[in-house]
């Protein structure tokens, strides 16, 4: 199993490279696309995969990997079986699972890496040119190919279909001809390598650093403000092969020779090519522009001349009350960067270097230099390196490029070509082991995760006497987690002060004071615990070092000792913090009461993502633009009788074909039956529809109920309807199309069991749907409510859906109950144009219907394994530990769904008014509690109690089959038992009421 950035080796040729994309995680590679697709070469055994790769936006098929070879210009798609894993990039704080056992997860506490580094080689252009140190690994490949840098046409497979080694694909075919692939056209025919590079093994990663001083994500201090570098604008200085030096504008496109221009990356020491027109306009530092000189040169300096900083905190102020104009400038230029007023936190060496520790117990670890140390590195301290590596073979090549010989530039830059990493991992059960990096696999964080050292509180809270905040019943520190039982052992604080925000779910207010820990340790369900936001302090987090965010203990003697980085957390609510900007950089042991979160790098990433997306709001949620119209004349279209389509759900796809009574559904139905009222409607909805979607095999058990699936109600639209304010009178053409949708919904046997739709005579373009979760899923027999708008211009514009996410009930949480159902109500579905997909996957005017959308929600969203609806997760099924995550997700969803059921019944069976349920009360009452309706609630309780018995009685072998639906963990049993008790009380109270009446 491979991951992005893994160091791999071809088992035949021993060629080395890095993984760019796998079937499980290829988004990072796909996100680099700009104006054209990347050129990709194919292993001889994979020519048949070319079309698959291109049509999937370069997501590799299963059992294949996209690799960037060290000595090749273009990435290659290769079979996974042809690769050997050499190393995996792991940093402090990474979550991992063992490749041999995915049940238990762990946190990397420490990483140590030994590297093999490669020196530069001397190159020359022409017989009389100067010798210049450079990295140019692909020179021999280019020359062996005949130096075809004027473009590469795609080769075609041979007649036997096996294909040609290294054949190219750039999706540049038009009209049956091959176009020239867009590669850098500078010639390297006159370039020769005078001396080969040498390899130096056994170099410790912590002795190395990147030549780039200021990098995206690094913290910045300015007076009392702290922020994160969001982006940099860099200028590049190049030493041409005729020994002249020019600085190029940041707008100039630079790439390696014979490489694809848009996707060529370059680093310090690389040989690059530039257009002559760009050279001519450069700032010449040595020599002058010569049109007769080939535009080839070596990168000698990369310097930021502008930065964008996301200012996130202030050492003395609550920034929520600071006006935007009082923040520091977001964009700073070269003068400010070099002024000395801005302090840049060196993330590459925020921990103590072994040669600089002040005591034997001081924490040391590999730096965060990226990509197993990054493409180009130099020594952190040259004199220390001379003493440590001066006697290894060929060590003279480590220091043979002094600045005096290179026009003042440091060219002792190296490339990491091989490495081996070992990591120290703390597992959820509290044990600590030493592992090879290749024996563990990255694990994605999930909301169900708890780890030793986490600060947690109970989900059970009460309001403070003044009603200004919520107070949890208890707060403590996780000591260990029994992963397969979902049980955490927690050591509680004796008398903590912890206030939670009343609006934001489990947001810790900054006035916390935890004090001393008690000795007692209690075991309880992880589902009863939560890590409050603001207390989710982990490895590498930037923190205020203080008694609180507004009480700073640094003074004039050490004014910058207030910002640090967490490099270790302990199980007694203390943390090891590195004060990297202090006058005396050091590690300190601080309690939770002395630190608070200062910076959030994820906020920067979210901003970047949102700004790059079209069709998403400021919170990153998909939106529908009601002003977006399509110039279609629907009346002149011939509408299809059969409605089917491909629907995208996250990373999975389903095809749904709708049939009524075994025949294609007639979408042109237009009759008066669409306008029957609730009293007039008497058709049963129990007949199941034949649908070509496997997930509908598990239907809900309400087919015998005499409840109309569709009804048009008297009166006006409830004010609680999400689209109440958009209930304008429709144009005649739109109204006719809306009536046709009602006719489809009201046709006998049109809707599968478990879908109920209500609308109102006054505004029939507003509807409310109740979907009961299908059996065999964690949503089984629980209610889910959607408000629907058929907007003006329908069906040129798709329906708009709003999901009612309830946050009351014994386990109703403000957490997505499905990757496609957002807490704020957004419904993510390609058919609604709220999820990006191909044209055939979206709403098709004149063909797609509201019924199709409703069935898609039931069959493609409310599924047995919703975890895999997350984008890209379908490809992770074979990764160790992923099935455990999916089961935990199912358990949480099952508990949350039962919380939804409790909310709905509590509202309908009591005097409490819930505006999201108006129009559906009778359905819920008849479906769940009336004896005439079959009392689905009684069945839910009986099934739940049977599940509890089986789960608690299951032996370890049986519990390995735990799926979060029919068998659940001990921790989930504890929570479900409480909810079932509440549901039973509701049923008994209603039964008593029925008997009395």
N, C-alpha and C positions, 0 to 999 in steps of 0.2 A: 504494500500500500504506500503510495507516494503522495507528497504534499507540495504545494507551491514553494519554491526556493530550495527544495531538497537538492543536495549535491549527489549526483549519480554518475555511474560509469557504465559504458557499454561492455557487456560481458565478453564480447569477441575482440573488439579493437582496443579496449581500455581507454577510449576517448572519454573525457570528463565534461560535464555540463551541469546546468541548473534547470530544474523543472519550472516551466512557465505556467502550465495548466494541466489539470487532470479532469476526469469526468465528474469528480466531486467538488472541485474548487477551481473554476476557470474564469470567474468573474473579474479577477484582478487583471488578467491578460486581456479579456474582452473590453475592459474599461479603457484601455489605451488606444482604442480605435479613434482615428481623427477623421480624415477625409476619404480614406480608402482602406481596403483590407490588407492585412500583412501578407507578405510572400511566405509561403510555407513549403518545405520539402517533405517528401513522404518516404518512409521506409519501403523497400521493395514489396513487403508483404501487405502494405496498407493502401495500395492505389485505389482499391474499391471504396476506401473510407473518405476519399477527397470530397465528394459531393456531400456526404453526411456532415463532414466538418464545416464546410462552407455554409450549408443551409442552417446549421445550428449556431451561427455566429461564433464559430471557432471554439465550441465546447467539445473537447475530445470525446469520442465514443468510449464506452466501457472497455477496460483492459488496454487502453492506449494512453500515452502521455506525450505532451508537447514539450520538447527539450531545446534549450539554447546551448549548443555545443560551444566549447571554448574556442575552437579553431574554425568554426563555420559562421558564415554571415547570416544565414537564415535559420529560424527554428525548424525542427523536424518532428513530425508525428511518428512515434515509434511504438511498437508493442511493449507493454509493461514487462513482459517476460524476458526482454532483451537487456534489461537494466539491472544494475546492482546499486543498492543504496549505500552511499559512503558516509553521509553526515546529514544531520537535520538541524536547522537553525532554531535554537531554543533560548529564551531569555528569562530572566528572573520574573516570576509572576505568571508565566504561561501555564495554562491548564493542560494536562495530559492524561492519557490512559495508557496502560500497558498494551502492546500489540497482542499479547497472549491472553489478556484478561480485561475486557472492557467494562466490567461491572463497577469497579472503583476508580474514582478520579483523583488526581493529585495536582499539587502546585509546585512548580520549579522554584526551589529556594536558592539555588546556586548553580552556576554553569562554568565549566572550565574547558578551554579549547586549545589544542595544539594545532598549529597551522604549518603548511608548506607554502612558502612564498616564492614568487618568481620575480627576478630582477628585470630591468629593462635590457633591451639589446641595442646595439649601435646600428643605425641605418644611414644610408647615404643615397643621394640622388645625383647620378652622373659621376664620372671618374674624378672630377676635381671638387665635388661638393664636400662640405664639412660633415664630420661624423656627429650624429645627434642621437642621444638616448631616447628610446620610444618603446611603447607597447603596440605591437601590430601582429596579432596572432594569426590573422587570416591572409597574410601576404602570400604564403605558399599556396593556399587554396585558390586564390585569385589567379595566380600565375599558372597553376596547373590547369585551370579551366580556360586558358588562353587569354586571360585578362579581358574577358568579355564584359568590361564595365560599361560598354555602351548600351547595355540592356540585355535582359534574359527573357526569351520567350518560353512559355511552358512547353515542356516535352510531353509527348503522348505515350500512353502505354503500348507495349508490343502486342502483337496479335494474340499471343497466348494469354493476355490479360494480366500477366504478372507485374507489368510495369517496369520502369527503368529506375535504377538506384538514383536517389537524389532528385527525382523529377520535381518540377516546381509548380506551384499554384498561386496565382494572385488574383483570381477571379476577374481577369482582364479580357476575357473573350467577348467579342461583339461581332455579330453578323457572320459567325463561322470562321473568323480569323483570329489569330493571336496578336494582341498588341504588346508593345514593349513594356515590360515591368518597370515601374518608376524607381530606378536605382541611381545612386551617385555615379556620374560619368567621368570623374577625374581618373586619369590614367596613372597606374603605378608601374608602368613598364620599365621606367628608368630607376626604380627604387631597388636597392639591394641590401641584404642584411650582412653586415660586416662581422658581427660576433653574435652567437646565440645567447639567449638568456640562461641563467643558471637557477637551479632550485635549491632553496634552503629549508630543510625540514626542521621540525621541533621548535618552532617559534611560538611563544605564548601569546594568545590573543590580547591579553591585557597590556602587552608591551607595544601594541599598535594603535594607530588612530587614523581617521580619515583626514585627507588634506583639506577638506571643506570644513571650515570652522563653524559657520552658522547654517543650521539645517532646519527644515520645516519640522515643527513640533517641539523645538527647544524653547525653554522658558526665557523670558526677558524681564528685567527689572528696570523701572524708570521712576526715580524718586520713591514714592510710596505705592506705586502701581506694579502689578505683576500680570504678565500676559504670555501668550504663546505665539511663536512665529507661524503665521498661517501660510505665507508663501514668500518666495524671494525672486527678485529679478536680477539675473546674473550677467555680467559681461565676461567674455572669454578672451584670453590672450594666447596667441598662437605664434610659435617660432617656426617660420617657414624653413624649408630644406636648403635655402640659400643663406640661412643665418640672419635673416631680417625678422623683426618682431612687430606684430600688429595686434591691437586690441579691437575686437569686433563689437558691434552694437548688439544688444540683447535680442533684437528682432531678426538677426541673421540666422539662417537655417544652416546648421553644421551637422555633418554626418561622416561616418567612416567611408573610405573608398569602396566602391562597388556594393554598398549596402543600400537598403531601401531607405530613402531620405526621411520619410516621416517617422519611422520607427527605429532609427539608429540612435543608440545611446552612446555617449562618449564621456570619458573621465580624464582626470589629470594624467598626463603622459601618453595619451592615445594619439595615434596618427589620424588626422582628419583631413577632409577636403572642403573647400569653400568656393563658391562662385567668384570669379574674378571681379565682377562688378561689386560684390560685397567687400572684397579685399581693398579695392581702390578707395572705398569710402571709409575704411577703418582709420583708427588713430595710430599712426606709426611711431613706435618707440625706438626702434633701431632700424636704420635703412629707410628705403622708400619703395613705393609700389613699382613693380617691374612687370609689364604685360607679358613678357616672354618667360616668366617664371611659372612653373606648374603650381596651381593653388593647393599645395599639400603642405601640411605643417603639423607640429606636435603641440598639444595643449600644455602650456606651462603654468597657467593660473586661471582659476575660476573664482571670481570675486562678486559678492552681492553688492549691488549699487542701490537697491531699494528693497524694502521689506514691508509686508503687510502683517500687522500684529493684532491679535484678538485680545484686547485688554479685559481680563475677567475678574480681577479682584484688587482690593486696596487694603493696605495693612491696618488702616485706622477707620475706614468708612464702610458703611453698608452700601454697596454700589447700586442696589435697587432704588435708592433715593437720590442717586447722582444724575444730574441732567446730562443728556448726550453731549452737549457742547463742553462739558467739564471733563470729559474723558481725554486722555492723551490722543495725539494724532494717530490714526490707524496706519497711515502710510508714512514711513520714515525713509529719508534718502541717505546717500553716502556720507554727507557731512554729519548727520546725526549718528549714523552707525559708528563712525570713527571719532566721535566727540568725547567719548569716555563717560558720558552721562547715562548711557544705556549699558546695563550689565547683562551679559549673555551667559546663561547657565550651560556649562559644558556637559551635555547628556552622555557623551562618549566615556567620560571618566568621572561620573558622579560618586562612584564608590572609591574606597581607599585602595590605592595601588599597593601590592605587597611590599614594595621597596620603601613605601612611605608610611606604613602603619606605625601608630604610636604605642600600641600594645599588642600582645599576642592574640587577643580575642577580637581585635577589630575586624569587621566584616570586609571581605574582599570578594570580588566576582568579576567575570568578564564584562566589558563595557557593552553598551547597546550601540554597535556600529553597523548593524544591518547586514543581511545576506551573508551570514557567517563571516562577518568582518568587512563586507563591502568589496566592491570591485577594485578599488585602489586604496592603499594604505601606506603610511610611513611610520617611523618609530616615534613613540611618545617622547622618549628621551634618548638622543643619539649616544651620549656618553655611557648611559646605563646599558644600552644595547651593545656597544663596543665591548664592554667588560663581560657581558653575558654570552654573546655569540661570536666574539672575535676569534675564537679558535676552531670554529666548525669549518669543514671544507668549503672552499670558495667564498669564505666570509669577506674577503677583500671587495667582492662585487657588491656588498651591501652598502658600502660607503664610498664608492669610486666615482660619484658624480657630485663633486662639491659645487657650490654656487658660483665660485670664481670661474669654473670651466663652462658654465651654462648661463652666462649673461646675467648672473645674480639670482637665478631661479633654482629652487630646490627640486632636483630631478631624481633624488633617491626615493622613488615611489615604486611600490611593489604590487603585485597581483596575488591574491590568495587563490591557489590552484587546488589545494587539498586541505582537509581539516578533519579532526576527530574531536567530538565533544562528549563529555560526561556530565551528568546533571545530578543534583541532590534533590530528591522529591519528597515532599510531605503528602502522604495519602490521607484520604478523608477519615480513616480510622485512627489517625494520629501518628502512625508509624512513619519512619523516615528511611529511605533507601537510596543507594547510589546506583544510577542506571546509565547505560550507554544511550546517547540521544536517539540512535536508530532503533532502540527497543521500545520507545514510547511514541505515541501519536498525539497530535494536537487534539484537544477537546474543546468544542464550542461551549461558551457559558450559557446556561439556561436559568430561568427564574427560579427553578426548583433547587438550585445548587446551594449548599452550605459547606463551609470548610472550617477546619480548626483555626481559631483566632478571630472569626467573624463576630462582630458585635450585633446581637439580635435582640428583638423584643417580641413579646407575645402579640398575636393578631387581635387578641381580645383587649379592647380599650374602653375607657369611659371619658366623658366630658369633664373638664375641670369645673369647679364651682362657678367661675365667672363665664364659662362657655366659650372661652377664647382659644382653647386648644384641647387636644385629646391626650390622655395619659394611658400608656400601656400598663397591663397588670404587672408585668415583670420585665426586666432587662438583664442580659448577661452575655457571656462569652462562650462560643461553641468550643468544646474540648475534643469532640470526636463525632463522626457520623457513621452509623451503620448503614451503608449505602443500599444494600439489597432489602433492608427493612424500612428505609426512609425514616429512621429514628435518629435524633440528635441528642447528644449528652451536653447539657448546658450548665455552666457554673454561673449562678446568679449574683448580681450586685446586691449588697446589703440594703442600701437605702438610696437608690439613684434618683436624680432629677432628670427626667426626659419628657419633653413636651413635643407633641406632634401637631403639624398643621391640620386645621379642620377641613381644608379644601383639597389640598394635595394629599394623595394617599401615602401614609407612612413617611412623611417628610419631617426629619428631625429639625426642630428649631435650634438656633445657635446658643441657647442658654443652658445647654446640657451640663450636668455635673454628676459623674457616676460614682466617684468615691471608691470605697473598698469593696473587694469581692468577698462573698461569704464562702464557706468551705463546702456547702452542699452542692451536689451535682444531680440534676434531674434529667431523666430520659423522656422525651416527648416527640410527637410527630413533627417532621420538618414542615408540614403544611400548616401547623399552628404557629410557626415562627416566621419572622421577616427581618431582613437587614434594612433598617430605615435609610432612606436617601439622606446623604450628608454624613452618614456613619459608615458608608460602604468604602472604607479606606483600605487600599490594597497596595501591593508591590508597585513601586515606581511612581505612585501618586505624589503630586506636588502638594505640600501642606504648609500651612502657617505653623510655625513652632511657637506656641504661646499657651496661655491658660484658656484662651478662647479667641475667636476671630477678631475681637476688638481690644484685646489686652496683650500687647506685645512686650516680650521681655528683653529684646535686644536694645542696646543703648548706643550712645555716641561712640563708645570705644569699639563697637562691632556693629555698625548700623545695618548690615545685610544678613544678620544671623536669624532673620525671621522667616526665611523661605528655605525649605528643605525637601528632600525626597525620601519616601519610605523605602527602605531596602530589606526590611524584615519585620514581620509582625509575630507577636508572641501570644500565648494562650492565657496571659494574665492581664490583658487589655493594655499592654505596652507595645511600643514600636521602636525599632531602630531607625533613626532618621539621619540622613547625611546632610549636613549644612555645607553645601558645596560653594556658596558664595561668601561664606564667612572669611574674615581675615586669616583665620586658622581653620581651614576646612577640616571637619571632624565628624565623627559619628556620636550621636547622643541617644540615650534611652529615654523615651518620652511616654507618658501615659496618655490615654485617650482624652483626658481632660486638658492636656497641654497642646493638642494639635487639632486642626480642622482643615478640611479640603480647601485648597487655594485655586487650583487650575484643573480644567477638564479637557484633555486633548480630544475626547470624543465629540465635544461641542464643535470643535474646529472641523472635524471630519464631516459632521452632520451638515454644517453650513456649506461646505464644499459640495457635498452630494446634492443638497437641495438646490443650490444655484445652478447645477449642471442639469437638473431635471426640468422637463416641461410637463405641465399637467399635475404638479404637486404643490401643496400649500406650504406655508412657512414652517410647519411642523413635520414636513416630509410625507404627509398623507396624500393619496391620490385624490384629485378633484375633477369634477366634470364642469366644463365651461358651457353654461347655457347659451352663450352668444355664438357658440361654434355651430354653424349651420352647414347643411349640405345642399347643393343645388340639384335637387332631384324632383322630378315630376312623378309622384307616386301613382297618381290616377292613370297615367299612361303606361305604367309598368304592368306586366303580367306577373301576378304574384303566384308563387309556388304553392301547391297543395301540401307538399311535404316540407316540413321545416326541420332541418338538421344542421349541425354545425360543429366545428371544433372549438372547444372552450379551454382556455389556459387558466390553470389554477396554480400560481406560484411556479414551481418547476415541473408540474405534471400537466397532462393534457387528457381531455376526454372528448369523445364524440357522442353526441346525444341525438337520437332520432325519435321523433314523437309520433306515436300511432294511437288512434282511438279505435277500440274494438277490433284490433288487428289490421286496421286500414290506415293509410296516411291521413293525418289530420287535415281537415279542410280549414285553412286559415282565412277563407273568405266568408265565413259564416256571418250573417248579419240579420238578426231577427229580433222580434220583440221580447223574446225570452230573456234577453240580456237585461231587461229592465224590471224583472220581478223583484218585489220587496222581500224582506225577511219573512213576512207572514205568508206571502204567496209562494215562496220557494219550497218545494217539497222533494226535490230530487236528491237521491242519496249519492254520496261521493265515494262509496266504498269500492267501486270497481277499480282495480289497479290498471294502470296504463302499461302497455308493452313498450319498454324503453331499452335501447341498446346500450345500456350502461350497467356494468356489473354491480356497481355499488347499490343499485336500487333493488337488488335481490333481497336485501334486508329491509323490509318495510316496517312501518310502525303498526302497532296492533290496535288500530281504531277503525278498521274497515267495517265493523258491524254496527257502528253508531249511526243513529238517525240524525245526523247533523249535516246540513247542507254545506258543501265545500265552498259554495259561492253564494253571496246574497248582496242585494243592493238595499241599503237601509234608508228609512225615512229620516227626515231631519237634516241637520247641518253637520259639517265636518267638525270633529272635536278640536278644541283649541290646542290640545296637546299633540296634534299631528305635526310632524316635523316640517311639513310643507304647507302648513295652514296659511301662512302669509302669501303663498303663491297660488291661491285658489281662484285666479282670475277667470273670467268667461272666455271660453275657447272659440277660436275661429271655426267656421262650419267644417272646413276640410279636416282640421285636427279632430273635431268632435266626432266626425264619421269614423275616423281611424280608431279613436278611443272606444267607440261603441262596438267596433269589430273585435277589439280585444276582450271586451266584456262578453260578447257572444261566444268567443272561444272558451273563456273561463267557465261559462255557464253551461256549455254543452255537456251532455250526460257522459260520465266516465272520462272527462277530459283530464282531471287532476288526479294524481296518485294519492293514495291514502296519506294523511298527515299534513296536507296543505289546505289551509282555509283562507279565503280572501273575502274581505268586506269593503264595500265602497258606499258612497252616499249619493242620493238622487240629486242633491243640490250641486255637487261638484264631483262628477264621476271620474275625473282624471286624477283624483286623490284616492288611494287605496291603502288598506292596512292588511298585512298578511301574517298569519300565524303558521309557523312550520314546526311540527313536532319531530324531534330528532329520530332518525331511523334506528331500529334495533341493530345490535351488533356493532354499535359505535359508542364512544363515550358520551354522546349527546342523547342516547336512547331515551325516548318517551318524555323528554323535557321540552318546554316551550321556548320558541325564539320568534320575536316579533320584529316586523319590518314595515316601515312606512314607505310608500311608493308614490312618486309623481310621474305622470305622463305629461311632459312639458308641452307648451305651445310649440308647434312644429313637429310633434310626434307623428310618424315614426322616423322622420329624418334624424331626429335626436333620440337617443336611447332613453329608457326609463331611468329615473334616479331613485336609488334605494338608500334608506337610512336604517341602520340596525340599532335597536334599543338595547343598550348594554346596561344591565341593572347592577347596582353596587350595594344592595342590601340583601339580607339573607345570611344564613350561618356561614356560607363560604362564597359569597358573591364578592368578587374583587375587581378592582379597576385595572385589570390585566386582560389582554386579548384572549378571548376564548377560542380563537381560531386565527391562524396567520392572515386570513382574508376578511376577518370581521374585527374592525378597529373599535377601540374603546369610545372614540368620539362619534361612532356611527357609520363611518365609511365602510362600504362593501367593495372588496377588491375582486373584480371579475372581468375578464376580457370582454365578455358579451355586453357588459355595461360600459365599455370603454374606460374603465377605471383601472385596468391592468394592461401594460404594454404587451402587445402580441402582433402577429401577422394580420394583414387585412382580413383574411378569411376567418380569423378568430374573434373579431369584434362584432359589434352590432351591424347587421345588414338590413337597411331599410327595405320594407316590403317583404322580407323573408323572416327575420328574427321576430319573436313575439315575447310578450310579457310572461306567458306560460313557460316558455323555454327558459327564461331567466329564473323563474321560481323553481323549476325542476332542477336547474343547474345548481342553485344554492343548496337544495336538499341532497342532491346526488354527488356533487363535486366539492362542496365545502364541508358539509356535515358527514365526514367520512370516518372509517375506522382508525386511520392513522393520520390525523391532521398535522402532526409534526412535519411530515414530508411535504405539506403544502407551502412551507417556507421556500422562498426562491432559492434554487440550487440544491436543496436538501435531498431531492429524489436521488441524486447521484452519490449520496453519502451512505446509502443503505449498507454497503459492505464494509464500512469503516468500523473497527472495533469500538464499542461504546455507544454508537449511534442508536442501536436498538434499545439500549437502556434509557437514553434520553427520550426516545419516542414513548416508551412505556411510562416514564415519569410525567411526560406531557399529557398522556392519556389520563393518568390518575388525576392530575390537577384539573383537567377539563371536565372529567366526570364529576368531581366534587363541585366545581363551579357551576356545572349544568344543574345539579341538584339544588344548588343555591338559587339559581334562576327559577326553578320550579317552586321552591319555598316562597320566593318573592311574589310570584304571580298568584299563588293560592292565598297567601296572606292578604294580598290586596283585594282579591275578588271576594273572599269569604268574610271580610271584615268591613268596617265602615271607612277604612283608609282609601282615599281616592288616588288612583294612579292613572294619569292622563295618557300614558303609553298603552293602556289596555282598553280604553273606551272603544266599544264596538265589538270587543272580543270576549267580554265577560261571560256571556252565555255559553260560548264554545268551551272556555276553560272549565266552567262549572259543570257542564254536562259531560265533558270528556273525562275529567279527573275524579269527580266526587259523587255525582248522582248515581244511585244504584241502577236507575233505568239506563244510564249510559254505559254501564259496565265497570265503572270506577277504576279508571286506569291508575289512579294514585294507589289504590290497594295493591295492584300488581307491581307497581314500582317499589313499594315498601317490601312486599314479599320477596321480590327478586333481590333487593338490596340486602335484606337480612340473610337470605340464602348465600349471597356472595360473601358476606362477613363470616358465616360459618365455614364455608369452604376455604376461604383465604386464611383464617386463623388455624384451621386444622391441617392445612397443607404442610407436608414435609419439605425439606430443602429441595429435593428433586422435583417435586410437584410445583413448587414456587418458582422454579426456573422457567416455567411456562407463563409466568405472570405477564399479562398483556395490558393491564390497566383498565380492562373492560369486564372480564369475567373473574379474574383473580387480581387482587390488589395487595399492596404491601401492608405491613402492620401499622405504619404511620398513616396511610390513607384510611385504614379501617377505623382508627380512632376518630377521624374527622367525619367520615360517612355515618358512623353510629350516631353522632350528635344530630346531624341533619335528618336522618331517618326518624329520630325521636321527635323532632319538631314537626315533620310531615305527618307522623302518626297522631300527634296531638291535634293537628288541623283536621285530619280525617275523622277522629273521634268527636271533635266538637261539631263538625258538620253533620255527622250521623245523629248526634243527640238533637240537633236543631231540626233535622228532617223528621225524627220520631215525634218531636213535640208539635210539629205542624201537620 
